Amino acid sequence: MRHVIVGSGAAGLAAAEAIRARDGVAEIVMVGREPHAFYSRPGLAYLLAGTVPDKQVFIRGRDEIAALRLDRRTDDARQLDLARRELHLAGGAVVPWDRLLLATGAAAIPPSFPGAELDGVVKLDDLDDVRNLIARAGGAKRAVVIGGGPTAIELAEGLRARGVEVHYLLRGARFWAHVLDPVESQQVEDALVAHGIALHHQTQVARVVGHRGKVAWVETTAGDTIKCDLVAVAIGVAPRLELARQAGLSIGRGVRVDHRFQTSAEHVYAAGDVAEVRDPDTGEGVVDSLWSTALAHGAIAGTAMTGAPAGYRRPPSLNVTRLGAITITIIGAVGQPDADDDLVTIARGDSLSWRARPTAWTLTGDDPARRVRVVVGPRHLVGALVMNDPAAARALTRLVRHRVDLSALRAALDADPPGALARLIELGAAAGAP
Amino acid sequence: MSDPLDLLARVRLLAEAVVTSDPERCVQCGICSYNCPIGIDVRSHARVGAVIVDQRCISCGECIARCPRDVLWFGPVEDAAEDLP
């Protein structure tokens, strides 16, 4: 049996590990343009900020990689032939497959403003991007950051940590407006300002002007000019769908998959950021750009590829992110009615499902440094956002994940919201393991 | 000189608590391992949800404090029972 995995990110690695755990003799070929050993994509933010050295981002030791016995090929997959069960690579090689996994991930959406092609317009998508950013930050005085979601913050904070003066341009009135509520946005923005980052609200780039091919300054739609060396862009990511599209697979927001991650073509699977999974509550296809979700997809897809029983029921999306030195846990549906003009699609560390606005009500705690917001549905907790309170985050995650029935408590919750929050956290803490 | 209360608290932690992890929150960034003064590979435990049962662990809490995603915490020692050799 020959398994071919296209992509070497979290989903691809998890699939390879799942296959090898169940089949010691199968061939596993991994194809991708990424030239590096397996690394933590979310960890790149800490490399940029100087919190960890370069060698620390690699997530598997030599022995672990050797034990997988991968035939790894650094090449672009160009064409997927379903009839012949062949994968054609840019270098000319043709790789036959019995089971194929698309784990091609998502790529940063390039900006469209005039001047986007100039040297000094940068992104944070992969390890090479971060090495490039670090090299450039050494000689840069000022950077303009554009976009939204966690990646824009990682760029702003990472460059600031390297001594670069940072101006963060926000199109709208506040940061990540369709996920955070106004108080939460304000908390993050205050933390950014405290770190020395200049915020410019309701400000868009009109054009980037270059000198000898390099970024020289940014002109805003308000008519202001910001002299700078770097323009860092994080306006969202899009699944890499070229191969799936060319092969004629069923595509919505991503490559549509069933509960075993099989696509519309037999023996062809998709997992991670490229996969569109059905949300069991809404029936809608959802894409996520989350590390732990990609790992879970990959592990189950890899298991299914070996023929072993495997099935996935999409849980409420969970992510933990550090924004402006505030650790924020987001689980389930916490969406806000406001639009976010800074993102054209989903961001990394983001889930479309967080934007869902269920019929529910919201409780918020009083402690500004340990703010907790929960969204309570008719029977159970449908979402929670917790700032800087790991015990509360773990407790509320359990309640959302396990759909703990709260209907008997509803009257008490309604009567005393601050007390209700404490009771919910106690209830979750008593519920045991995550 | 260390605070005697800190010392007492540490002795209690050594006796009653172990570093515990939630793999779903972990992005394998490696900050925990990088900051462990003993050189324990905390990340390899955290990514699979294992508790740190390494006898060299001095319960300094550095990995817990440095983790940017609150993956780690001091949990009751009974959680470690399954992982003990």
Boltz contact constraints between the chains, C-beta under 6 A:
constraints:
  - contact:
      token1: [A, 40]
      token2: [B, 27]
      max_distance: 6.0
  - contact:
      token1: [A, 40]
      token2: [B, 28]
      max_distance: 6.0
  - contact:
      token1: [A, 40]
      token2: [B, 29]
      max_distance: 6.0
  - contact:
      token1: [A, 42]
      token2: [B, 27]
      max_distance: 6.0
  - contact:
      token1: [A, 43]
      token2: [B, 29]
      max_distance: 6.0
  - contact:
      token1: [A, 46]
      token2: [B, 29]
      max_distance: 6.0
  - contact:
      token1: [A, 52]
      token2: [B, 30]
      max_distance: 6.0
  - contact:
      token1: [A, 52]
      token2: [B, 31]
      max_distance: 6.0
  - contact:
      token1: [A, 52]
      token2: [B, 34]
      max_distance: 6.0
  - contact:
      token1: [A, 56]
      token2: [B, 30]
      max_distance: 6.0
  - contact:
      token1: [A, 56]
      token2: [B, 34]
      max_distance: 6.0
  - contact:
      token1: [A, 59]
      token2: [B, 28]
      max_distance: 6.0
  - contact:
      token1: [A, 291]
      token2: [B, 27]
      max_distance: 6.0
  - contact:
      token1: [A, 292]
      token2: [B, 24]
      max_distance: 6.0
  - contact:
      token1: [A, 318]
      token2: [B, 24]
      max_distance: 6.0
  - contact:
      token1: [A, 320]
      token2: [B, 25]
      max_distance: 6.0
  - contact:
      token1: [A, 320]
      token2: [B, 69]
      max_distance: 6.0
  - contact:
      token1: [A, 322]
      token2: [B, 68]
      max_distance: 6.0
  - contact:
      token1: [A, 327]
      token2: [B, 70]
      max_distance: 6.0
  - contact:
      token1: [A, 390]
      token2: [B, 70]
      max_distance: 6.0
  - contact:
      token1: [A, 434]
      token2: [B, 22]
      max_distance: 6.0
